[in-house]
Amino acid sequence: MVDNCFNNYSKVMVFYCNRLAVQEFPMQIKLFDSELKVMEILWEKDSATAKEIASVLGERIGWSKTTTYTVIKKCVDKGAIERSGKDFLCTPMITKEEVQQSETAELIAKMYNGAADRLVAAILHNKNLSEEEIDKLKRIIKDLE
């Protein structure tokens, strides 16, 4: 139920036991790990031809040209990439920040019952923070107040 909602609506209904929570997501596109690999190239370069993307991913992770083109087509079909011209110039239609925000919101909704503080507590509990990291976190919290 939830996965279908993420693909189709900007408001996602997430069921928790007997209560319903509505979570706003700024982006309607759900990208899989393979699609994120293609998007990373485009976010680095702003735009690239399908051939350039295939070359980079071939070098980085050993993908064939066919695999890369298949994943690019999935991204185009989802609206994450616009492809134009005879060279198949690919341009990202969503920003990395939008994807990060959406993925984070989905994680908080799914795993922490919508409670962002529980996510932060889990992260902090599992990591030994340096003084510098602690100071950064204090500044972030102060800026939010």
C-alpha positions as CSV (number, residue, x, y, z in Angstrom):
1,M,0.0,0.0,0.0
2,V,2.6,2.5,1.0
3,D,5.0,1.9,-1.9
4,N,2.1,2.5,-4.4
5,C,1.3,5.8,-2.6
6,F,4.8,7.0,-2.9
7,N,4.8,6.5,-6.6
8,N,1.4,8.2,-7.2
9,Y,0.7,10.9,-4.7
10,S,2.3,13.9,-3.1
11,K,0.4,13.2,0.1
12,V,1.1,9.8,1.4
13,M,-1.1,7.9,3.8
14,V,0.9,5.8,6.2
15,F,-1.0,3.5,8.5
16,Y,0.3,2.9,12.0
17,C,-1.6,0.3,14.0
18,N,-5.1,1.8,14.3
19,R,-4.2,5.4,13.5
20,L,-3.7,7.2,10.2
21,A,-0.9,9.7,9.7
22,V,-0.7,11.9,6.6
23,Q,2.9,12.8,5.6
24,E,3.6,15.5,3.0
25,F,6.3,14.5,0.5
26,P,7.7,17.2,-1.7
27,M,8.5,14.8,-4.5
28,Q,6.3,12.1,-6.1
29,I,9.1,10.1,-7.7
30,K,10.6,7.1,-6.0
31,L,14.0,6.2,-7.2
32,F,15.7,2.9,-6.8
33,D,19.5,2.5,-6.1
34,S,20.3,1.9,-9.7
35,E,18.4,5.0,-10.8
36,L,20.2,7.0,-8.1
37,K,23.5,6.0,-9.7
38,V,22.4,7.6,-13.0
39,M,21.1,10.7,-11.2
40,E,24.4,11.1,-9.3
41,I,26.2,11.5,-12.7
42,L,23.7,14.1,-13.8
43,W,23.9,16.0,-10.5
44,E,27.6,16.1,-10.9
45,K,27.6,17.3,-14.5
46,D,24.2,19.1,-14.7
47,S,23.6,17.2,-18.0
48,A,25.2,14.5,-20.0
49,T,24.5,12.3,-23.0
50,A,23.3,8.8,-22.5
51,K,26.6,7.7,-24.0
52,E,28.6,9.7,-21.5
53,I,26.6,8.3,-18.6
54,A,27.1,4.8,-19.9
55,S,30.9,5.4,-20.1
56,V,31.1,6.8,-16.5
57,L,29.0,4.0,-15.0
58,G,31.0,1.4,-17.0
59,E,34.2,2.6,-15.5
60,R,32.8,3.1,-11.9
61,I,30.7,0.0,-11.4
62,G,31.1,-2.1,-14.6
63,W,27.7,-1.5,-16.1
64,S,27.1,-2.4,-19.7
65,K,25.8,0.3,-22.1
66,T,22.5,-1.7,-22.3
67,T,22.0,-1.7,-18.6
68,T,22.7,2.0,-18.3
69,Y,20.3,2.8,-21.2
70,T,17.6,0.7,-19.5
71,V,18.0,2.6,-16.2
72,I,18.0,6.0,-18.0
73,K,14.7,5.0,-19.7
74,K,13.2,4.1,-16.4
75,C,14.2,7.6,-15.0
76,V,12.8,9.3,-18.1
77,D,9.5,7.3,-17.7
78,K,9.3,8.5,-14.1
79,G,10.0,12.1,-15.0
80,A,13.3,12.3,-13.2
81,I,15.2,12.9,-16.4
82,E,14.4,14.7,-19.6
83,R,16.1,13.3,-22.6
84,S,16.4,15.4,-25.8
85,G,18.1,15.6,-29.1
86,K,19.7,13.0,-31.3
87,D,22.5,12.6,-28.8
88,F,20.0,11.8,-26.1
89,L,21.2,14.6,-23.9
90,C,19.9,13.8,-20.4
91,T,19.0,16.6,-17.9
92,P,17.9,16.0,-14.3
93,M,14.4,17.2,-13.6
94,I,14.7,16.8,-9.8
95,T,17.5,18.0,-7.6
96,K,19.6,15.9,-5.2
97,E,18.2,17.9,-2.3
98,E,14.6,17.0,-3.3
99,V,15.5,13.3,-3.4
100,Q,17.3,13.6,0.0
101,Q,14.4,15.3,1.6
102,S,11.9,12.8,0.2
103,E,14.0,9.8,1.2
104,T,14.5,11.2,4.7
105,A,10.8,11.9,5.1
106,E,9.9,8.4,4.0
107,L,12.5,6.9,6.4
108,I,11.1,8.9,9.3
109,A,7.5,8.0,8.4
110,K,8.2,4.3,7.9
111,M,10.7,3.5,10.6
112,Y,10.2,6.2,13.3
113,N,6.4,6.7,13.2
114,G,6.9,10.2,11.9
115,A,9.1,11.2,14.8
116,A,12.3,12.9,13.5
117,D,13.7,13.2,17.0
118,R,13.7,9.4,17.2
119,L,15.8,9.2,13.9
120,V,18.3,11.7,15.2
121,A,18.5,9.9,18.6
122,A,19.2,6.6,16.7
123,I,21.9,8.1,14.6
124,L,23.6,9.7,17.6
125,H,23.3,6.6,19.7
126,N,25.2,4.5,17.1
127,K,28.0,7.0,16.4
128,N,30.8,8.4,18.6
129,L,30.7,12.1,17.8
130,S,33.8,14.3,17.8
131,E,33.7,17.7,19.6
132,E,33.5,19.4,16.2
133,E,30.4,17.3,15.2
134,I,28.7,18.0,18.5
135,D,29.4,21.8,18.1
136,K,27.9,21.6,14.5
137,L,24.8,19.9,15.9
138,K,24.4,22.5,18.6
139,R,24.6,25.3,16.0
140,I,21.9,23.6,13.9
141,I,19.6,23.2,16.8
142,K,20.2,26.8,17.9
143,D,19.4,28.0,14.3
144,L,16.1,26.1,14.5
145,E,15.0,27.7,17.7
